[in-house]
Amino acid sequence: MKKPCRPADICAHLGDDYDRYLGAIVPPLFQNTLFTRKHEEHGYSYSRINNPTIEILEKKLAALEHAPAARVFASGMAAITATLSSLLHSGGHVLALRSAYHPVIGFLDTEMKKYGVEVTYLERFTPEEIERSLRPNTRVFYLESPSSNIFRVLPLREIAAQAHACGAVTVIDNTWATPLYQKPLELGIDYSIHSATKYLGGHSDVLGGVVLGSEERMDALRGGQRASWGACMDPFAAWLLIRSLRTLEVRMARHSASADKVARFLQEHPRVRSVCYPGLETDEGHTLAQTQMTGYSGLMSFVPDADNEAIHAMVKSLDVFEEGPSWGGFESVVNTPGLNPNREMLQFEGIPQGLVRISVGLEDADTLIEDLDRALNTLPR
Ligand SMILES: Cc1ncc(COP(=O)(O)O)c(C=O)c1O
């Protein structure tokens, strides 16, 4: 296919080069560190800097998110920390979302503080909250939308405009929505980041991260943080991700349809107090999400109507949902952020007591609903 443009075609075919690779239907894996001879012609020398397999993946991801360029990293955290440390310097200040992925808060509070970077955490990034928190040295707005655990939706266009008006740049963790369902650069955001370990990989067998943005910014990341810190992706991981992306569109359609069914089931269940899922019309972020997203993925949370001990037993009684901290794979997963004994942290991140998070996998939605229904009905009345 000459110029794949539609998402399904980009997923299936962008990066094919049958003439170059002996008609191979799958581009080969360049699992080599060194490239010799004719560097000036082919442009490769060492895989920490550049590699043809890595480049195919980067082109595919950039096309999917309508971004000028992409750079991949060893993990989502490597992508986030490389981006933030490239933008923040001693004496700088960052505004960050409280409900962002917790290890990012850890990174800002420990590693970045060591280098003299100041942080202010915001709950919703409303214009008033931003106004109150801005300082002359504010350089970066760090966002995640929908955010971790409670899936708060942020007004991205407005936040980007306010950041640019004060000379700051915006960085978003876009993992939840995938490049298919949210294109932050089109909303004015400067850097969009994904943990490729989640839906982009989708098979729970590969770690990776990606940053998307302008050519100039992505070139700076490749030659700067990625090369010097060595947080580059292994070519085999890139090859696995190219394999995964071929089915991204069909996988996401299934995750999304099943999650919609599961969320509606939970919302109606007498043993469930509340559900956090921006795809539901009743969710506080739904109206806003409709203006900046084109679909909803398969990660949600809910608060069962029971005490922590009973919720713990209910989660243990699930048969199909396996307990674990990751998400976005083919398999359904459950974890329990709201049972964390650190109440101060829960309050800081806006996580209600008892909150249970589920990642809706590719199993039959009815199988998942039966599993949840059986477990919820074990809760004492
Ligand atoms: C929202 C979000 N962003 C980033 C990450 C970090 O990704 P990785 O585990 O690939 O470093 C995670 C991991 O769970 C995540 O949930």
The ligand as an SDF file (V2000), in Angstrom:
LIG
                    3D

 16 16  0  0  0  0  0  0  0  0999 V2000
   -0.7800    6.1420   32.9970 C   0  0  0  0  0  0  0  0  0  0  0  0
    0.5820    5.5170   32.9990 C   0  0  0  0  0  0  0  0  0  0  0  0
    1.6160    6.2240   32.5100 N   0  0  0  0  0  0  0  0  0  0  0  0
    2.8640    5.7270   32.5030 C   0  0  0  0  0  0  0  0  0  0  0  0
    3.1340    4.4750   32.9990 C   0  0  0  0  0  0  0  0  0  0  0  0
    4.5600    3.9790   33.0190 C   0  0  0  0  0  0  0  0  0  0  0  0
    4.7730    3.0950   31.9720 O   0  0  0  0  0  0  0  0  0  0  0  0
    5.9170    1.9640   32.0000 P   0  0  0  0  0  0  0  0  0  0  0  0
    5.4940    0.9420   32.9970 O   0  0  0  0  0  0  0  0  0  0  0  0
    5.9370    1.4810   30.5830 O   0  0  0  0  0  0  0  0  0  0  0  0
    7.1840    2.6300   32.3940 O   0  0  0  0  0  0  0  0  0  0  0  0
    2.0880    3.6830   33.4960 C   0  0  0  0  0  0  0  0  0  0  0  0
    2.3590    2.3250   33.9990 C   0  0  0  0  0  0  0  0  0  0  0  0
    1.5330    1.6910   34.6100 O   0  0  0  0  0  0  0  0  0  0  0  0
    0.7830    4.2300   33.5120 C   0  0  0  0  0  0  0  0  0  0  0  0
   -0.2620    3.5500   34.0250 O   0  0  0  0  0  0  0  0  0  0  0  0
  1  2  1  0
  2  3  1  0
  2 15  2  0
  3  4  2  0
  4  5  1  0
  5  6  1  0
  5 12  2  0
  6  7  1  0
  7  8  1  0
  8  9  2  0
  8 10  1  0
  8 11  1  0
 12 13  1  0
 12 15  1  0
 13 14  2  0
 15 16  1  0
M  END
$$$$
